[in-house]
Amino acid sequence: MSELYIAVRRNNKMIIMVFSLMFLVFVMIAFLMLSYENNPLIKMPGIAYERIIVQQGDTLWDLASKMNRNADISTLVSKTIKYNNLQSTYILPGQIIYVPVNS
């Protein structure tokens, strides 16, 4: 009977350790996601993207041209669509998108 008790206690300790580890991983992921969302400028090799909250009347072309003087706006709009996994150029007020900027 005492061997069974020891085995159950060992299993309980293992379960507590696993859940504790899962909780720590979850907290770390949440922290990383929050810090990523609050960073308005995301740098990638060769390209930097700025986090924009779409306002009423904004278009991808307007946003790309505001962020990039003397650049091919068509190419920047294409990069914006690809980076944000957009299905079209249609954007909505309040939507968060990332637009390439001069770096």
Buried (B, 14 or more C-beta within 10 A) or exposed (E): EEEEEEEEEEEEEEEEEEEEEEEEEEEEEEEEEEEEEEEEEBEEEEBBBBBBEBEEEBEBBEBBBEBBEEBEBEEBBBBBBEBBEBEEEEBEEEBEBBBBBEE
